[in-house]
Amino acid sequence: MAPSIRLSPATRSLFDEPLAIAVQGLGPRQQVTLRASLQDETGELFQASARYQAGDDGELDLARCPALPGGSFSGLEPMGLLWALQPQKPFWRLVKRDVQNPFLLQLEVFEGHGKPPGRLLAQAQHERAFLRDGVRRVPVREGRIRATLFLPPGNGPFPGIIDLYGTGGGLPEYRACLLANYGFAVLALAYYRYEDLPKDMKEFHLEYFEEAVNYMLQHTQVKGPGIGLLGISKGGDLCTSMASFLKGITATALINGSVANVGAVLRYKDIIIPPLSLNLKRIKISKSGIADIVDALNNPLEGPDQQSFIPLEKAECRFLFIVGQDDRNWKSEFFAVEGSKRLQAHGKEKPEIVCYPGAGHYIEPPFFPMCAASMHLLVGKPVEWGGEPKAHCEAQIDAWQQIQAFFRKHLTGKPSGTSSKL
């Protein structure tokens, strides 16, 4: 029997779902190298490889066989070939630009543990999709809003969420559509570097975000009375500001967000919140030219920088802080703790804070490979994001569940642990 790769699901799975990988038809205790490859939409290649030894029966099941030292990872890691994917181009991060088309994952089995790999024994392809069948993708161009709404299959209304990304700008849709697969109506909202929106981060007007909130609150497919907010990085402090000043927010989840306004002036009516100032002298550059910016921002509890602390005690919602304790972008854990202190000092409910040791800044949906360093638009050079690949992967899997449970609890009144199909 010729060696073959067995996958479950066989041909297609959602990107945030586990994929079972096994090889059959090998010789007893045969040594092989497995390689996974994936190209992003710009043509950049990501690869991971691992060394294995088949069982006495010639079977190799990644859920039961540990990877041997010498590859991209070692030990029992059923999803290692996905979370350990690394770009061939330095400082390149895996993002999904077109959610309507899946990523194509190539899997190959080579003879032996040599470098370069030996003879090709088996290969397979698998689609890693972002949209569950029946999820509707609706481009939104109403008033000033530039966004995409994802609606789950079936008859609504559904609990609604607005999803914001960070300083990269544009309109990333992949987290929003993955979340919509689980029964949420999710609006991926652009706020700069997209179409006719501002080209740079000088100042943001909360009225723009208010328009998006009102759009969701008035949508027939969105279940009221309030909506949720989900933001990472700069998107996190924008969500904090929205929750603090705008009506109709019930639950706000922040992934490595700040409780101080960062990077741009924020205006709302006659209120102005200045950005937290920073000291460029505190940026350290490594020999390889990568910047460590974790100490660059000033402390929002001291001096004039207190004006950039967002008055989150005004919020009428529940908060969840997801924290990577090895975040090298800024001090996410400090921000979460100070936000919690401020809420409690004003008689508000203590927020949920979930900390992940070994997780870096970009806590993405499950199975996105960790990006250790990439270009930072505002810094103008690659910066380190922190994290240790295996711990970061585990954090992403758990955080994804925590975020869904948080929104399910506060937007539907259903406790977590009820069916994931709302």
PyMOL commands that set and color helices and strands:
alter all, ss='L'
color gray80, all
select helices_A, chain A and resi 80-83+174-180+206-218+234-245+280-282+303-308+312-314+332-345+389-412
alter helices_A, ss='H'
color red, helices_A
select strands_A, chain A and resi 4-8+12-14+20-24+31-39+45-53+60-61+86-87+103-111+120-129+136-140+147-151+158-164+185-189+203-205+222-232+249-255+265-268+271-273+284-285+291-292+318-324+352-356+373-376+381-384
alter strands_A, ss='S'
color yellow, strands_A
deselect
rebuild
show_as cartoon
